[in-house]
Amino acid sequence: MALDELKSAVPDYAKDLRLNLGSVIGNSDLPQQQLWGTVLACAIASRSPRVLRELEPEAKANLSPEAYTAAKSAAAVMAMNNVFYRTRHLLSDPEYGTLRAGLRMNVIGNPGVEKVDFELWSLAVSAINGCGQCLDSHEQVLRKSGVDRETIQEAFKIAAVVQAVGVTLDSEDVLS
């Protein structure tokens, strides 16, 4: 199992990450599609080749072709949206908030999977990319759809751990 290989690659000084990786993926209460879509979208968003290489095969095996594509789509569109909306929010000139975005985001309206799943994956990617406006937007859609806070937190726990493992392993690769 690639997850076991990834966990064993985590150095002893980051043992907590190893344990957390096993926990957030192996002991998750999320349905398989939500879990593995979140894992795949976060692995992509982490920008860690090693994490993506290790987690993608298991994600692909646990997702329908539509969900696999939708998780990759969530990572792609949020890579753009997180930069755009975070920048607009951080600029001190509020006039940018009144301007039309003019960016295509059709996949958000028709992701090919349940809207809740796509929103959860988008929220997790937004956590990695640090866009508060996007986090608020996706969290509100999820809450209005009846998703509880524990489920939402599960997604950003996965994001936090996958990102931390990626940073740690990539830095170890550079230092070795």
N, C-alpha and C positions, 0 to 999 in steps of 0.2 A: 504494500500500500504506500503510495507516494506521501501521504500525510505522515506516516511513521518515519519515512526517510527525511522529510522536512524537519520533523521534531528532533530527530537524532542529529541533524546538522546544527541545531541551535547550541551555541557554546554554553558551558556551565555557568558563566557569569550572568547569563540571561535565562537561567532555569525557569524563572517565573513565566517567561514567554512560552517556553516549551510546554509547561503545564497548562497555561491558558489556551494555547493553540489546540491542544487535545480536548480541552473542556468546551470551548466555544463551538467547535465543530462536532466533536464526538458526543457531547452531552446536550446538544441544542434541542429545545422544544419546538423549533420551527419546523413546519412541513418541509419535506425534502426539496421541493422546488424553490421555496423561499430561502432555505439554507444554502443550497448549492449555487443558486443565482447570486446571492449575496457574496458568497466566497469567490466566485468567478469575477464578478464586477469589482470587488475589492482587490483581488490579485492583479487585475489589469490596472486599477487606479494606483496601486502601490508602486508601479513602475519598476518592480523588481523582476528581472528575467527569471531568476531562480525560483521565486515564489510562484510565478505564473506557470513556469514549466512543470513544477511539482503538483500544483493544485488543479490545473486545467483538465488533465485526463479524468480525474475522479469527478469533477464538476460535469464534464461532458457525458460521462457514464450515468450520472444521476439526473440529468435534465433532458427533457424532450428537445428535439432540434429547434423548435420555436422558442422555448425558454432559454436555451443556450445562446441563440442569436439575440434575444431580447436583453439578456444580461450583458452581453458585449455592447449592445446598443445603448444601454443605460450608462455604462462606463464611458462610451464615446461622447454621447450628447452632454453628459454632466462634466466631462473634461472641458468642453466649450462653455457651458452655462456657468459653471463655478467660477471661471475666470471672469466672464462678462459681468455677472451679477455681483460678485464680490468686489470687483473694481468699481462698478457704479455705486455700490454702497459705501465704499471707503473714500471716494472722492468727496471733498467738502462742498462741492457745488451741487445743490439738490436738483438743478435743472436737468442733469443727466438722467434722473429718474423719470422725467416726463417725456423723454425722447423714445421713439419707437425703436425696439431692439433690431428689427430687420434681419433676424437670424432664423433660419429654418430649424424647427424642432418638431417636425411632424410625428416622429416616433413616440413622443410623449402622449399624443392623442390616440395613437393606434400602435401599441407596442407588440402586439401579437400574443400577449399573455394577459392574465388578470391584471387590471390596473393597480390593485393593491401590491402585487408582487413587484411590478416595475417601480412603483413609488418607493417601496422599501429598499430596493437596490439603488435607486437614485439618492435616497437619503444616506445610505451607507457610503457611497462614493463622495457625496458632499461633505461627509464627516472627514474623510481623508483629505479632501481638497480644501477644507476650511472655509466654506461659504455659508455664513450664518443666514443670509437671506434665503438661500436654497434649502438649508436645513429646516428653517421655519415653514417654508412653503410646503415641502414634502411631509413634514410632521403634521401639519394642519389637515392636509388631504387624507393622510392615514387615519388620524383621529376621527375625522368626519365620516370615514368609512367603517368605523367601529373597531379599529385596531387598538389594542391596549398598549399602555406605556411599556410594559415588560417586553412585548414583542418588538417594539421600536428600539428599545435599549439593547435587545439581543443583536439587532442589526448593527448598531454602532459599536458594540463590543467586538463583534467579528471584524469590523473595519479597523478598530484600534489594534487588535492583536495581529491581524494580517499585515498591516502597515509596519508595526514594530518589528515583526519577524523579518520583513523585507529589508528594512533599514539595517538591522543587525547583521543579517547574512551578507548583504551587499558590502557593508563596511568590512566584514571579516574577509571577503574575497579580495578587496583592495589591499588590506593589510597583510595578506598571506604571501 
